[in-house]
Amino acid sequence: MDLRGKRFMVVGGAGLIGSHTVDQLLNEDVGKVLIYDNFTRGREENLASALTDPRCSVYDVGGDILQTDILNAAMKDNAIDGVFHFAALWLLQCHEFPRSAFNTNVIGTFNVMEACVANKIERLVWSSSASVYGDAITEPMKEDHPYNNKNFYGATKIAGEAMMRSFHYRYGLDYVGLRYMNVYGPRQDYHGAYIAVIMKMLDAIDRGEAPIIMGDGSEAFDFVAVEDCAKANVCGMSSNVTDKFYNVGTGHRTTLKELAEKLLNLTGFNKEIQYVPRSQATLVKNRIGCPKKAKKEIGFTANIDLEEGLKRLIDWRASHESEVEARKRSVK
């Protein structure tokens, strides 16, 4: 899709990845960016810069994907050309509240797809997850890696992928799905089961305490900066491929021990890492994605290395202390 002059709706546009995607879209010659969000997890502060642009607005009657009449009206009344769908309950919330997770992640995604078909949306970019893979059987994981998921969040994303494909063949829905690895960066909250470990380590350092790692620190992940994820979403929308899923990651392996050491080095804090028994049996221990297919087919390459990305996160925390404190309280 040629983005010039086009009108986009970003479902879940006030969240971590959504708000950065809004920023990235506004760097393009687009006609309009409409944010559709119920602000359950997303925050108005994340949109402070974007909303100074006259092309950007928040849908003013709410933005719940379970309210199909409102969802359809938002697309129809704003003559939307392309949709980005990020709205979902997070991993541990899905574990504790599977019925709500099913309603939001499965029924809600169905509603978005149905509204896209009804309103003749040209293209949908959907937020899947590397959680569909579960623990790595082979490394790095290519897109044909088998589903090895053991938690309900991953199950909802697998269901979403299957529905996307069926809507493509039944109704001609033009879509691309993106399987994000471990996303981190400015505006990060404390809800992500894996990314929150960065925030909690930094909290400990702020208190003058040692960072804590669950397990022995050998668990390894592919940490990808949220700014790169935003770029991947725009690449997905502007590409001409359809009915495919792509990894969004760096392809680089970082253990939790290495992560903690980097944070200690960047903050200049000298303290021994503390290790505690791992308590979440449903969390994966090893997940690194292969980035080659995304580079070849949608032109996406992650450019921000982990050290630079962590510096940006640390700087954002320092300049947004009140927001960070509010995010801490929101999960207590």
Sequence and secondary structure as in RCSB ss.txt:
>XXXX:A:sequence
MDLRGKRFMVVGGAGLIGSHTVDQLLNEDVGKVLIYDNFTRGREENLASALTDPRCSVYDVGGDILQTDILNAAM
KDNAIDGVFHFAALWLLQCHEFPRSAFNTNVIGTFNVMEACVANKIERLVWSSSASVYGDAITEPMKEDHPYNNK
NFYGATKIAGEAMMRSFHYRYGLDYVGLRYMNVYGPRQDYHGAYIAVIMKMLDAIDRGEAPIIMGDGSEAFDFVA
VEDCAKANVCGMSSNVTDKFYNVGTGHRTTLKELAEKLLNLTGFNKEIQYVPRSQATLVKNRIGCPKKAKKEIGF
TANIDLEEGLKRLIDWRASHESEVEARKRSVK
>XXXX:A:secstr
   TT EEEEETTTSHHHHHHHHHHHTTT SEEEEE   SS  GGGGTTGGGSTTEEE TT   TT HHHHHHHH
HHTT  EEEE     HHHHHH HHHHIIIIIIHHHHHHHHHHHTT SEEEEE  GGGT S SSSSB TT      
SHHHHHHHHHHHHHHHHHHHH   EEEEEE EEE TT  S  TTTHHHHHHHHHHHTT   EEESSS  EE EEE
HHHHHHHHHHHHHS   SEEEEES    EEHHHHHHHHHHHHT     EEE    TTS SEE B  HHHHHHH  
     HHHHHHHHHHHHHH HHHHHHHHHHT 
